Amino acid sequence: MATVITSAAVSPAGDAGSAIGYAAAAGSACLQETGLTPADVDVLINVGVYRDSNICEPSVAALIQKRIGINLDYLHAADRRAAFSFDLMNGACGVLNAVQAGGALLAAGSTRRVLVVSADTHPSTDPARAGTPEFPYAASGAALLLERSDDARGFGRVHHRSLPGAHGVNGYLPLYEVGSGGRSNVTVDRDTDAVERMLDLAVDSVRGTLAAEYGAAAAEAPAAALDRTLLITSQPSPGFAAGLAKRLGLASDAAVTVEGLQGDPHTSALTYAFRQAQDAGRFAGHDRLLFLAVGAGLSSAASLYHLTRDTGGAAL
């Protein structure tokens, strides 16, 4: 048994600029694609980091849950099932952390479906201030609907790694500078060598995942071990996926990146890249996906996802 993706949806940047709106729109689209209603969701996990007006309380997940309309009055619902929501923030790695948490809930049998939403925005909610040198993250959102499968397809173990030293990227609010404008400001600093160190960690993470899944010999020959495997990566820089493929000795198109967005999709990158690859028919000819996220910390998370083989790449 494993955790599978039932559907995925994205919410590209719009005029509103609200992370809550992006996440809710993507979550609703996920449900609509499968013919489900908000009442069919048992748990919502929000992994977004940069939010409207730098909201700290209440939980942003609860605000997204309300916007989607997930079991708001469960005492009067036909099956009287309550829904639970919470924030899980770990930057670019957050989606795979949510897969871990959601998978545990699904395996316990108390949960039927987990909706993982993500969105980032400049706290001013001005889309023009997103995807800039001052705030490198795109204003966008995405969502994954997770369920339990009885066959061999789905996510395997999530593997984690980290590098000692500087965090690489820091997002913070300098209160002494912004004064009364704190709710609409944020500062993001990136070390000059951050992307290069992230690539180092990404290669180490791929090799470590292959060693854990297939043995030490696979880590020594990643190109052979990744045959019929499509890499889906986070996007700390536009050339990150291509750079990773080159370092691993893979073809340039063996790693999927996000296209058509201004800036780094950050917490939505893996879901965004997955959906774009699915829409483009990129799963055809592959047996597995390797989800890999690298972010501040520096930290990484990776997981192999086994696809079904008899659907021409269309199924999840």
C-alpha positions as CSV (number, residue, x, y, z in Angstrom):
1,M,0.0,0.0,0.0
2,A,1.2,3.5,-0.8
3,T,0.0,7.1,-1.0
4,V,-1.1,8.2,-4.5
5,I,-1.9,11.5,-6.1
6,T,-5.5,11.4,-7.2
7,S,-5.4,14.9,-8.8
8,A,-3.2,18.0,-9.0
9,A,-4.1,21.6,-9.8
10,V,-2.3,24.9,-10.1
11,S,-3.5,28.5,-9.6
12,P,-1.3,30.8,-11.6
13,A,-0.7,34.4,-10.6
14,G,-3.7,36.7,-11.0
15,D,-4.7,40.2,-10.1
16,A,-5.7,39.5,-6.6
17,G,-2.2,38.4,-5.3
18,S,-3.6,36.6,-2.3
19,A,-1.9,33.4,-1.2
20,I,-5.1,32.3,0.5
21,G,-7.0,32.8,-2.7
22,Y,-4.4,30.9,-4.8
23,A,-4.3,27.9,-2.5
24,A,-8.1,27.8,-2.2
25,A,-8.6,28.1,-6.0
26,A,-6.1,25.2,-6.6
27,G,-7.7,23.1,-3.9
28,S,-11.2,23.6,-5.3
29,A,-9.9,22.7,-8.8
30,C,-8.4,19.5,-7.4
31,L,-11.8,18.4,-6.1
32,Q,-13.7,19.5,-9.2
33,E,-11.4,17.4,-11.4
34,T,-12.3,14.2,-9.5
35,G,-16.0,15.0,-9.0
36,L,-15.6,15.4,-5.3
37,T,-17.0,18.0,-2.9
38,P,-15.3,19.8,0.0
39,A,-17.1,17.3,2.3
40,D,-15.0,14.5,0.9
41,V,-11.8,16.0,2.4
42,D,-10.8,14.8,5.8
43,V,-7.5,16.7,6.3
44,L,-6.1,19.8,4.7
45,I,-2.4,20.6,5.0
46,N,-1.1,24.0,4.0
47,V,2.7,24.2,3.3
48,G,2.8,27.8,2.0
49,V,5.3,30.2,3.7
50,Y,4.9,33.7,2.4
51,R,1.3,34.8,3.1
52,D,-1.0,37.8,2.9
53,S,-0.1,40.6,5.2
54,N,2.4,38.4,7.0
55,I,-0.5,36.7,8.8
56,C,0.6,34.7,11.9
57,E,-2.8,33.9,13.5
58,P,-5.1,32.2,13.0
59,S,-3.7,29.3,11.1
60,V,-3.6,30.0,7.4
61,A,-4.7,26.4,6.8
62,A,-8.0,27.2,8.6
63,L,-8.6,30.3,6.4
64,I,-8.0,28.2,3.3
65,Q,-10.3,25.5,4.6
66,K,-13.0,28.1,5.2
67,R,-12.5,29.6,1.7
68,I,-12.9,26.1,0.1
69,G,-15.8,25.3,2.4
70,I,-14.5,22.0,3.8
71,N,-16.9,20.7,6.4
72,L,-17.6,24.0,8.1
73,D,-20.7,22.7,9.8
74,Y,-20.0,19.0,10.2
75,L,-22.5,18.5,13.0
76,H,-25.3,19.1,10.4
77,A,-23.6,17.1,7.7
78,A,-25.1,13.7,6.6
79,D,-22.1,11.7,7.8
80,R,-21.1,14.0,10.6
81,R,-17.4,13.8,9.7
82,A,-15.2,16.6,10.9
83,A,-12.2,17.9,8.9
84,F,-8.8,18.9,10.3
85,S,-6.4,21.5,8.9
86,F,-3.0,22.6,9.9
87,D,0.1,24.5,8.6
88,L,3.3,22.7,8.0
89,M,6.1,25.0,6.9
90,N,9.4,23.8,5.7
91,G,10.0,25.9,2.6
92,A,10.5,24.0,-0.7
93,C,10.5,20.7,1.1
94,G,7.1,21.2,2.7
95,V,5.1,19.3,0.0
96,L,7.1,16.1,0.7
97,N,6.8,16.6,4.4
98,A,3.0,16.9,3.9
99,V,3.2,13.6,1.9
100,Q,4.8,12.0,4.9
101,A,2.3,13.3,7.3
102,G,-0.7,12.7,5.0
103,G,0.6,9.2,4.3
104,A,0.7,8.4,8.0
105,L,-2.9,9.6,8.5
106,L,-4.1,7.6,5.5
107,A,-2.3,4.5,6.6
108,A,-3.9,4.7,10.0
109,G,-7.3,4.3,8.3
110,S,-9.0,7.3,10.0
111,T,-8.5,9.5,6.9
112,R,-9.8,8.9,3.4
113,R,-8.4,11.9,1.6
114,V,-5.7,14.6,2.3
115,L,-5.6,17.8,0.4
116,V,-2.1,19.4,0.3
117,V,-2.2,23.1,-0.7
118,S,0.6,25.5,-1.2
119,A,0.9,29.2,-2.1
120,D,3.3,32.1,-1.7
121,T,2.8,35.8,-2.3
122,H,4.5,39.1,-1.4
123,P,2.8,40.1,1.8
124,S,1.6,43.3,0.2
125,T,-0.5,41.0,-2.2
126,D,0.8,43.1,-5.1
127,P,1.7,40.7,-7.9
128,A,4.1,43.2,-9.4
129,R,6.3,42.8,-6.3
130,A,6.6,39.0,-6.7
131,G,9.3,37.3,-8.9
132,T,11.7,40.3,-8.4
133,P,15.3,40.5,-7.1
134,E,13.9,41.7,-3.8
135,F,11.3,38.9,-3.6
136,P,12.3,36.1,-5.9
137,Y,9.2,33.9,-5.3
138,A,6.3,33.7,-7.8
139,A,2.8,34.6,-6.7
140,S,1.1,31.3,-7.3
141,G,-0.5,28.3,-5.7
142,A,-1.0,24.6,-6.2
143,A,-2.7,21.6,-4.7
144,L,-2.4,17.8,-4.5
145,L,-5.2,15.4,-3.5
146,L,-3.8,12.3,-1.8
147,E,-5.4,8.9,-1.2
148,R,-4.4,5.4,-0.3
149,S,-3.7,2.8,-3.0
150,D,-3.7,-1.0,-2.7
151,D,-1.3,-1.6,-5.5
152,A,2.4,-0.9,-6.0
153,R,2.0,2.7,-7.4
154,G,2.5,5.8,-5.3
155,F,5.1,7.5,-3.1
156,G,7.8,5.5,-1.4
157,R,9.8,6.6,1.6
158,V,10.7,10.3,1.9
159,H,14.5,10.7,2.3
160,H,16.0,13.8,4.0
161,R,19.4,15.4,3.9
162,S,21.0,18.7,5.1
163,L,24.2,20.6,4.7
164,P,26.0,22.4,7.6
165,G,26.9,26.0,7.4
166,A,24.9,29.1,6.3
167,H,21.1,28.8,5.6
168,G,21.6,29.9,2.1
169,V,18.3,31.9,2.0
170,N,16.7,33.9,4.8
171,G,13.3,35.5,4.7
172,Y,12.5,37.9,7.6
173,L,10.8,41.1,8.6
174,P,13.2,43.8,9.8
175,L,10.9,45.6,12.2
176,Y,13.3,48.4,12.9
177,E,13.2,49.4,9.2
178,V,9.6,48.9,8.1
179,G,7.9,50.5,11.1
180,S,4.2,50.6,10.7
181,G,4.4,49.1,7.2
182,G,5.4,45.7,8.5
183,R,2.3,43.9,7.3
184,S,3.1,44.6,3.7
185,N,6.9,44.1,3.7
186,V,9.4,41.2,3.8
187,T,13.1,40.9,3.2
188,V,14.6,37.9,1.4
189,D,18.4,37.5,1.4
190,R,20.2,34.8,-0.7
191,D,23.9,34.0,-0.3
192,T,25.8,34.3,-3.5
193,D,26.8,30.6,-3.5
194,A,23.3,29.4,-2.4
195,V,22.3,27.9,-5.7
196,E,25.6,26.1,-6.2
197,R,25.4,24.6,-2.7
198,M,21.8,23.6,-3.4
199,L,23.0,21.7,-6.5
200,D,25.7,20.0,-4.4
201,L,23.0,18.9,-1.9
202,A,20.6,17.9,-4.7
203,V,23.2,15.5,-6.2
204,D,24.0,14.1,-2.8
205,S,20.3,13.7,-2.1
206,V,19.7,11.8,-5.3
207,R,22.6,9.5,-4.7
208,G,21.5,8.9,-1.1
209,T,18.0,8.1,-2.2
210,L,19.2,5.7,-4.9
211,A,21.5,4.0,-2.4
212,A,18.6,3.6,0.2
213,E,16.2,2.3,-2.4
214,Y,18.4,0.1,-4.7
215,G,21.8,-0.3,-3.0
216,A,25.2,1.4,-3.1
217,A,25.9,0.4,-6.7
218,A,22.9,2.5,-7.8
219,A,24.4,5.6,-6.1
220,E,27.7,5.1,-8.0
221,A,25.9,5.0,-11.4
222,P,22.9,7.4,-11.1
223,A,22.3,7.7,-14.8
224,A,21.7,3.9,-15.1
225,A,19.6,3.7,-11.9
226,L,17.4,6.6,-13.1
227,D,16.6,5.0,-16.4
228,R,12.8,5.4,-17.1
229,T,12.7,7.9,-14.2
230,L,11.6,11.5,-14.6
231,L,13.0,14.0,-12.1
232,I,10.6,16.6,-10.7
233,T,12.6,19.3,-8.9
234,S,12.1,22.5,-7.0
235,Q,13.3,25.6,-8.8
236,P,15.6,27.8,-6.8
237,S,17.0,29.1,-10.1
238,P,15.7,28.8,-13.7
239,G,18.5,26.5,-14.7
240,F,18.4,24.3,-11.6
241,A,16.8,21.3,-13.2
242,A,19.1,21.3,-16.2
243,G,22.1,21.8,-14.0
244,L,21.1,18.8,-11.8
245,A,20.6,16.6,-14.9
246,K,24.0,17.5,-16.2
247,R,25.7,16.7,-12.9
248,L,24.0,13.3,-12.8
249,G,25.0,12.5,-16.3
250,L,21.4,12.6,-17.5
251,A,19.8,14.1,-20.7
252,S,18.8,17.7,-20.3
253,D,15.1,16.8,-20.5
254,A,15.3,14.1,-17.8
255,A,14.5,16.7,-15.1
256,V,11.3,18.7,-15.2
257,T,11.3,22.4,-14.3
258,V,8.4,24.9,-14.0
259,E,7.7,27.0,-17.1
260,G,5.8,30.2,-17.6
261,L,6.1,31.8,-14.2
262,Q,7.9,34.9,-13.1
263,G,10.0,33.8,-10.1
264,D,10.5,30.6,-8.0
265,P,7.2,28.9,-7.3
266,H,8.9,27.8,-3.9
267,T,6.4,25.7,-2.0
268,S,4.3,25.1,-5.1
269,A,7.2,24.1,-7.3
270,L,6.9,20.3,-7.1
271,T,3.2,20.3,-7.6
272,Y,3.4,22.8,-10.4
273,A,6.1,20.9,-12.2
274,F,4.2,17.6,-11.8
275,R,1.0,19.1,-13.3
276,Q,2.8,20.7,-16.2
277,A,4.6,17.4,-16.9
278,Q,1.4,15.5,-16.8
279,D,-0.4,17.9,-19.1
280,A,2.5,17.8,-21.6
281,G,2.5,13.9,-21.6
282,R,6.0,13.7,-20.1
283,F,5.1,10.7,-18.0
284,A,4.9,8.5,-21.1
285,G,7.9,6.1,-21.2
286,H,8.6,6.4,-17.5
287,D,8.0,3.9,-14.7
288,R,8.9,6.3,-11.9
289,L,9.1,9.9,-10.8
290,L,11.7,11.2,-8.4
291,F,10.4,14.2,-6.5
292,L,13.3,16.3,-5.2
293,A,13.1,19.5,-3.3
294,V,16.1,21.6,-2.1
295,G,15.7,24.8,0.0
296,A,16.9,26.9,2.8
297,G,18.6,25.3,5.7
298,L,20.2,24.0,3.5
299,S,17.9,21.0,3.4
300,S,16.4,18.5,0.9
301,A,13.7,16.0,0.6
302,A,13.3,13.3,-2.0
303,S,10.9,10.5,-2.8
304,L,10.4,8.0,-5.6
305,Y,6.8,7.8,-7.0
306,H,5.9,4.6,-8.9
307,L,3.6,5.1,-11.8
308,T,1.2,2.5,-13.4
309,R,2.6,1.2,-16.6
310,D,-0.5,0.4,-18.7
311,T,-2.0,3.9,-19.2
312,G,0.4,5.6,-21.5
313,G,1.5,7.9,-18.8
314,A,-1.9,9.5,-18.3
315,A,-2.6,7.9,-14.9
316,L,-1.1,8.9,-11.6
